[in-house]
């Protein structure tokens, strides 16, 4: 499979991060109104269920003009102590970038998977940027069978 060409700054982020246990990909296109909720749910799920794992949230964007990538960078949970009994050991890192290639979700997925492979991730989850029903428990349900149950794929 041919690799998607990632920009040089993304390769620099990958080199800085070195390795990640978990990659959560969020493909997007003009999703500024909804992606903040998704990022918060992912962050909370990683903090609650996988605090000891090094995780990276990857937003592979289709060239949004509405500030989607800015929302990803600026979204955080202000006070994890209000929702968690224990503190997260590893920080959740984030990267947001426009993917290259044929416009569409396929190219966005390939970029996420290339980042996951470059980071030698143990597990990769992909969720839509416009999910309104996502909860932190989704992250546990999607990752736990792969990380702890010997499964290769969960849908």
TORDOGU-408241 format. One record per residue (C-alpha): x, y, z; residue in one letter. Coordinates in steps of 0.05 Angstrom, whole numbers, padded with zeros to 5 digits, always signed. Layout:
BEGIN
XYZA ...
***
This chain:
BEGIN
+00000+00000+00000X +00027+00068-00019X +00035+00115+00039X -00003+00180+00042X +00046+00237+00040X +00044+00272+00107X +00071+00342+00113X +00140+00353+00142X +00111+00385+00206X +00069+00322+00219X +00132+00279+00212X +00165+00326+00262X +00107+00316+00311X +00112+00241+00301X +00187+00243+00316X +00175+00286+00378X +00122+00238+00404X +00165+00178+00388X +00115+00124+00404X +00042+00120+00425X +00001+00063+00452X -00065+00090+00427X -00084+00132+00367X -00155+00160+00361X -00169+00186+00292X -00223+00237+00277X -00232+00250+00202X -00268+00316+00189X -00293+00367+00140X -00325+00431+00164X -00344+00401+00231X -00328+00459+00277X -00398+00457+00308X -00394+00384+00329X -00321+00362+00335X -00310+00395+00403X -00360+00347+00436X -00325+00288+00403X -00256+00310+00425X -00280+00320+00497X -00313+00251+00498X -00249+00219+00471X -00205+00256+00522X -00251+00236+00579X -00252+00163+00556X -00177+00160+00550X -00168+00193+00618X -00219+00149+00653X -00205+00081+00622X -00133+00084+00596X -00095+00133+00642X -00030+00094+00637X -00028+00092+00561X +00006+00144+00517X -00049+00169+00471X -00052+00215+00410X -00115+00245+00381X -00106+00254+00305X -00153+00300+00267X -00145+00286+00193X -00182+00344+00160X -00207+00352+00089X -00191+00426+00083X -00245+00455+00128X -00258+00530+00122X -00296+00535+00188X -00239+00528+00238X -00249+00454+00252X -00175+00442+00266X -00172+00502+00313X -00230+00472+00353X -00190+00407+00359X -00128+00443+00384X -00167+00487+00433X -00215+00435+00461X -00198+00407+00529X -00230+00385+00593X -00214+00440+00642X -00217+00400+00706X -00207+00325+00701X -00211+00322+00777X -00286+00335+00774X -00298+00271+00734X -00241+00225+00754X -00219+00191+00817X -00147+00184+00793X -00103+00230+00753X -00081+00213+00683X -00009+00188+00682X +00004+00203+00608X -00020+00267+00574X -00065+00261+00513X -00029+00293+00455X -00066+00323+00396X -00049+00337+00324X -00094+00365+00270X -00074+00371+00198X -00104+00372+00128X -00093+00305+00093X -00068+00300+00022X -00094+00256-00033X -00162+00245-00064X -00215+00284-00025X -00257+00240+00019X -00259+00197+00081X -00214+00143+00050X -00155+00191+00046X -00170+00216+00116X -00169+00145+00143X -00104+00129+00107X -00071+00190+00139X -00095+00168+00208X -00070+00097+00197X -00003+00122+00171X +00006+00164+00235X -00014+00103+00278X +00036+00060+00241X +00091+00112+00247X +00078+00117+00322X +00078+00041+00329X +00010+00044+00363X -00018-00017+00397X -00089+00003+00379X -00123+00053+00333X -00195+00077+00339X -00231+00121+00288X -00294+00160+00305X -00334+00210+00264X -00328+00284+00277X -00403+00296+00279X -00423+00243+00330X -00473+00272+00378X -00484+00208+00417X -00411+00191+00433X -00394+00182+00506X -00328+00166+00541X -00351+00094+00547X -00347+00086+00471X -00271+00092+00477X -00269+00037+00529X -00314-00008+00487X -00274+00003+00424X -00204-00003+00454X -00209-00054+00510X -00221-00115+00465X -00160-00097+00424X -00113-00078+00482X -00135-00131+00532X -00177-00183+00496X -00134-00207+00439X -00180-00178+00385X -00153-00147+00321X -00215-00108+00299X -00276-00079+00334X -00333-00043+00298X 
***
